[in-house]
Amino acid sequence: MVGQCILGLSSSEEGGGSVESRRYFQCRKTVLEMLRDRGYDVPLTDLNLSLSEFRSRFGQQPNPQTLGVCVSHRSRPSNKVQVVFAGTDQIKKGTISGICDQIVDRERLTRLILIVQSKMTSFALKVLEQKPYKVEIIKLSDLLVNITNHVLQPKYEILSANEKQKLLMKYKLEDKQLPYMLRTDAIARYYGLEKGQVIKITHSADMVNSLVTYRCVL
């Protein structure tokens, strides 16, 4: 019961299926929500997929290769991201070619998100570093819960380059004078933030006025 609560699933949603399919379902759901929050055009049919529908589509023992998605950015359609789920074996240099074979639109790909379950060799990492697109590596276990859905989490908004400049000019500040957030921070990783980007954080409560703060990513 504790495990079901952590994954946000009720007893009726659990349905007696495999633990593996439940883990993949929750992780894929978090990935899709993450892409939506980054501004990508994620189909509602995928976002609203129930656990039972997921199991009907992918089975009780899902093949990680079938779970990937490729979507375009809403405001920049030529900006595409591909998500690939790696298997449970160690990721070696030779494994990368198989992972890259799952990429749908290589010419327009700007970012690859690799969901891993095991260690990656240094040789494999070097191969990924040479790719012409940005590569993010996220552990599957870090996606079991969407951290932004917690009731105590504030509202996050990523400022555009123009909005950032207006903010700095308004308060006569430089980047280094803003409070900072490390790129390794869980929220920064969720939104895929890069060095120099600014995030607006709005804290709200029933009994007090909203408090707005800003963080510059280092």
C-alpha positions in Angstrom: 0.0 0.0 0.0 2.9 2.4 0.8 4.4 1.8 -2.6 1.1 2.5 -4.3 0.7 5.8 -2.5 4.3 6.9 -3.4 3.5 6.2 -7.1 0.2 8.0 -6.8 -1.9 4.9 -7.7 -5.0 3.7 -5.9 -5.8 0.0 -5.4 -8.3 0.1 -8.3 -5.7 1.5 -10.6 -3.1 -1.1 -9.5 -5.3 -3.9 -10.9 -3.0 -6.7 -9.9 -0.6 -6.1 -12.7 3.2 -6.3 -12.7 5.4 -4.0 -10.7 7.6 -3.5 -13.7 4.7 -2.2 -15.9 3.6 0.2 -13.0 7.2 1.6 -12.7 7.5 2.2 -16.5 4.0 3.7 -16.6 4.8 6.2 -13.8 8.2 7.1 -15.2 6.8 7.6 -18.8 4.0 9.8 -17.4 6.5 12.0 -15.5 8.6 12.3 -18.7 5.6 13.4 -20.7 4.6 16.0 -18.1 8.2 17.2 -18.0 8.2 17.7 -21.8 4.8 19.5 -21.6 6.2 21.8 -18.9 9.2 22.5 -21.1 6.9 23.8 -23.8 6.8 20.7 -26.1 3.7 19.6 -27.9 2.7 16.4 -26.1 -0.5 14.7 -27.2 -3.3 14.7 -24.5 -4.0 11.0 -25.4 -0.5 10.2 -24.1 -0.7 12.5 -21.1 -4.0 11.1 -20.0 -3.2 7.4 -20.6 -4.4 5.3 -17.7 -2.4 2.5 -16.1 -4.7 -0.1 -17.6 -4.5 1.5 -21.0 -0.7 1.6 -20.7 -0.6 -2.1 -19.9 -2.9 -2.9 -22.9 -0.6 -1.0 -25.2 2.8 -2.0 -23.8 2.1 -5.2 -21.9 3.0 -6.4 -18.4 6.7 -6.6 -19.2 7.2 -3.5 -21.4 10.0 -3.4 -23.9 11.9 -0.1 -23.1 12.5 0.5 -26.8 8.8 0.9 -27.4 8.3 3.6 -24.7 10.2 6.4 -26.4 8.6 9.6 -27.7 9.6 12.3 -30.2 7.8 15.7 -30.0 8.3 19.2 -31.3 8.4 22.5 -29.3 5.1 24.4 -29.5 6.6 27.8 -30.3 9.6 26.4 -32.3 8.3 23.4 -34.3 11.8 22.8 -35.8 13.1 22.1 -32.3 12.6 18.4 -31.6 13.3 16.3 -28.6 13.6 12.5 -28.5 13.2 10.4 -25.4 14.8 6.9 -25.4 14.4 4.4 -22.6 17.5 2.3 -22.2 17.3 -1.3 -20.9 18.6 -2.8 -17.7 22.0 -3.9 -19.1 25.1 -1.7 -18.6 25.3 0.9 -21.4 28.5 0.5 -23.3 30.0 2.2 -26.4 28.4 -0.4 -28.7 25.0 0.1 -27.0 24.9 3.7 -28.1 24.4 2.8 -31.8 21.3 0.9 -30.9 20.0 3.8 -28.9 20.7 6.2 -31.7 18.8 3.9 -34.1 15.6 4.8 -32.2 16.0 8.5 -33.1 13.1 9.4 -35.4 14.2 12.7 -36.9 18.0 13.1 -36.7 18.1 16.2 -38.9 15.9 18.3 -36.7 16.8 16.8 -33.3 18.1 19.3 -30.8 17.9 17.3 -27.7 18.1 13.6 -26.7 16.9 12.5 -23.3 18.2 9.1 -22.3 16.4 7.3 -19.4 18.8 4.9 -17.8 18.5 2.1 -15.3 22.2 1.0 -15.1 25.7 2.5 -15.2 27.1 3.9 -18.4 30.8 3.4 -19.3 33.1 6.3 -19.8 33.5 5.3 -23.5 29.7 5.5 -24.0 29.7 8.9 -22.4 32.4 10.1 -24.8 30.4 9.0 -27.8 27.3 10.9 -26.6 29.4 14.0 -25.9 30.3 14.0 -29.6 26.7 14.1 -30.8 25.5 17.3 -32.5 22.6 17.6 -30.2 22.3 18.1 -26.4 22.1 14.9 -24.5 20.4 14.6 -21.0 20.9 11.4 -19.0 18.2 10.8 -16.3 17.8 7.9 -14.0 14.5 6.0 -14.3 14.3 5.9 -10.5 14.3 9.7 -10.4 11.1 9.8 -12.4 8.9 7.7 -10.2 7.4 10.9 -8.8 6.9 14.2 -10.5 8.4 16.6 -8.0 6.6 19.6 -9.3 3.2 18.1 -8.5 3.8 18.2 -4.7 1.2 20.4 -3.0 3.9 22.5 -1.3 5.8 23.2 -4.5 5.7 26.9 -5.7 4.9 27.9 -9.3 7.9 27.9 -11.7 8.1 30.0 -14.9 11.2 30.1 -17.2 12.0 33.6 -18.4 12.8 34.2 -22.1 16.0 36.0 -22.9 14.0 39.2 -23.5 12.1 38.8 -20.2 15.4 38.2 -18.4 16.9 41.4 -19.8 13.8 43.4 -18.8 14.1 42.0 -15.2 17.8 43.0 -15.0 17.2 46.4 -16.4 14.2 47.0 -14.1 16.3 46.3 -10.9 19.6 47.4 -12.4 21.2 44.1 -11.7 23.7 41.8 -13.4 23.3 38.0 -13.6 25.8 37.4 -10.8 23.7 39.6 -8.4 20.6 37.3 -8.7 20.2 34.4 -6.3 21.4 31.3 -8.0 20.2 27.8 -8.7 22.7 25.0 -9.6 22.1 23.1 -12.8 22.2 19.9 -10.7 19.2 21.1 -8.7 16.2 18.8 -9.2 14.0 21.6 -10.5 16.7 22.8 -12.9 17.1 19.3 -14.2 13.3 18.8 -14.6 13.0 21.9 -16.8 16.3 21.2 -18.6 17.7 24.6 -17.6 21.0 25.9 -18.9 23.6 28.2 -17.4 22.4 31.8 -17.4 18.7 31.1 -17.6 16.5 32.7 -15.1 13.5 31.1 -13.4 10.6 32.9 -11.7 9.3 31.3 -8.5 6.0 32.3 -7.1 5.1 31.1 -3.6 1.4 31.2 -2.7 -0.6 30.5 0.4 -4.2 31.0 1.5 -3.3 33.3 4.4 -0.5 35.4 2.8 0.1 37.3 -0.4 2.2 35.7 -3.1 5.9 36.0 -2.9 7.9 36.2 -6.1 11.6 35.4 -6.3 14.1 34.8 -9.1 17.0 32.4 -9.5 19.7 32.4 -12.1 21.1 29.0 -13.1 24.8 28.4 -12.7 
